Amino acid sequence: LNIVHYVSVRALCALLTALSLSFIFGRRFIEASQKNFTAGPRPFLDHQNKKSTPTMGGLFILLVIGYLVATSSAFFKGVILPRASQAVGGEVTVAEASIRPFSQVTLRHLTVKTTGAEPLLQAEEVRLRYSLFSILGGTLQADEVTITSPTVQVIENADGSSNLDPLLKHEAQPATQSVPASSRPPKIDLKNFALKNA
């Protein structure tokens, strides 16, 4: 089904999902919020006129819109990728990103470029399935890491430098913050790692 790869189709599906979530959980969210909300005496406001103001409904709509924005490909390219590029000391780009923040991230046509015209790393697709709740609990649990058609090009110049140097130099930089001696290293639980067409 190549139709699901079109941005317009996925945007329509996201809109329908947001409307469905609003219809299913919106009323319950508003009722629960109104039960927990108590307003003190404010003589300068006419609470009877503001009783029907859809404040909680507006908050729920903002939460749904924020979720859709945070999981969009445009947000990933404009906010997440620049930070990733700075972290690796190069330029990281993708043609398309599919994000399910609680369980899965899929990147298509991933490219990592440091110096020169040729990229250091290219992959047709990178898929990561994980458990967000386990990560928040301190365990880096990845149910699946699949890299499809990866290509690594290490180019050495005449002066002995290579396109791998920026990444190595960035990793070799000393940490600015000291790590407490009592801190434990994170637990890593990788269940399935696969390279396809490598």
N, C-alpha and C positions, 0 to 999 in steps of 0.2 A: 504494500500500500504506500506508494510514493506520495500520495496526496497529503499525508499527514506531515510531510517535510516542508510544505509551503507555509510561509509565515502568516498569510491571511487566514488559512484554515486553522492554524494553531491559535491565532488571536481570537477567532470566533469560538473555538472550543473553550478558551480561557474565559471569555465573556459569559458563555452559557454555564460554565462551572461556577463562576462568581454569583450569577443570578440564582442558581440552584442552591448554593450554600446560604445565600441571603434568605431564600424562601424557607429552607429547612430549619436553619438555626437562628435566624434573625429574631423571630418573636420570642424564643426562649432566652436569647441573650439579653434582649431588652427587659423582659420580665425579671430575670435574675438580677440585672443591674439596678432596676428600680427598687427591688426588695432590700438590697444592700446599701442604697443611697438614702441618707437622711440629711435634710437641709435644716440648718439653724434658722432662727427668726431673723428675717430681713425686712424691716418695715418699709424700706424704700423700694421694694420690688412687689409687684402684684403677682403673687404666685398662682392665683387662679387663672390669670391670663397666660402664664407660661407653663401651665400644667400639661398641655398637649404638645409642647415643643419637642420634636423628635431628636433630642440630644443623643440618647443612647443608640438610636438607629443610625444617626450620622456617624457616631464613633465606630459602629460595626461596619458600615460601608467603607470608612477610611481604613480599617484593618484589612478588609478584603482587597481594596485597591493597593495597599502597601504590600500585601503578600504577592499580588500579581506583578507589581513592579520589581520586587526583589527577586522573583524567579524568572524574570524575562531575560531574553538573550541580550537585549540592549544594555540592561543594567550590568550584566556579567561582563560584557565587552568594555563598557565605559568606566566601571568601578573596580571590579575584581581583577581583570587582566592587567591593568596598569600596576597594581600592587604586586601581582605575580611577576611581572617583568622586572620591577625594581628588586624583588627578592632574589631572583636568579641572575641579575646583572646583565640582562639582555632584553629582547623583545619577544613577547608571547602573544600569538594571535590565533584565533579560531574563526572558521567560517560560520559555524552555528553551535549554539549551546542549548542543551535541554536540561533543566534543573528541577529536581524534586527535592527540596531542601531536607526532608526527613529521611530520604532513602537513596537517592541516585542522582548522579551527574554524568551527562554524556556530552563529550566534545567531539565535533566533526572537523576534520582537516586542521589538526593542530600543527602549528609551526613555532619553533623556537629558534631565533636568530640572534647571534651575538655580534661578530664582526665579519665584514665581507658581504658579498652578494648572496652566497649560498647559505641556506639555513643549517643549523647544527642538528636539528631534529625535526622530522616530519612524521605525522601519523594520520592515517585516514580516519580513525576513530579511537577515542579513549573513553571507556565506560567504567565507572566506579559505582559500586553498590555498597552501602554502608549503613550503620545504625547510628543515628544522631544521638539517641538517648544513651547509648554505650559510650560514645565519644564525650558527652557531657559528664558522664560518670567517671572518666579518666582512662577508658580503654579505647584505643584506636582500632575499632572493629570494622574490617572490610570484608564483606561477603564475596565480592568479586572485583577483580581488576583485570580488564581486558584491553589490550592494545592491538589494534588492527593495522597491518601494513606499515610498521615503523621503519624509518630510514634515518640512520645516523651518519653524518658526514663530518669527519674531523680533518680540517685542512691546515696543513703546516706551511707557513710562509718561508721565504728564503732567509729571513733573519732569525728563524727558530721559533717565532711566535705562532700561535694557532688560534682558531676560533673557539677553542675550549678554554683558553686562558682567562677570559673575563669571568666565567663561571667558577673556575678554580680559585681565582683571586678573591672573588666575593665570598666563597666558602671559607677561605683562610683568614678573613678579617676577624680580629678578636672581638669577643662579645663585650658590649659596653656595660651590661649589667651582670653583677655577680650572681651565681646560682646558689641558693642556700644549700648547705651540706646535708640538711635533713630531707630535702626534696627527693622524691623517688622518680626514677625514669618512667615515662609513660609505657603502658602495656600495649602491645601490638598483637592483634589477632587477625591474620590474613588467611582466609579459608580457600580462596581460589585465585590464582594468578595465571593468565594465559596470554601468549603472543601468537597472533594469527598472521600468516603470510609474511613472516619475518625472514 
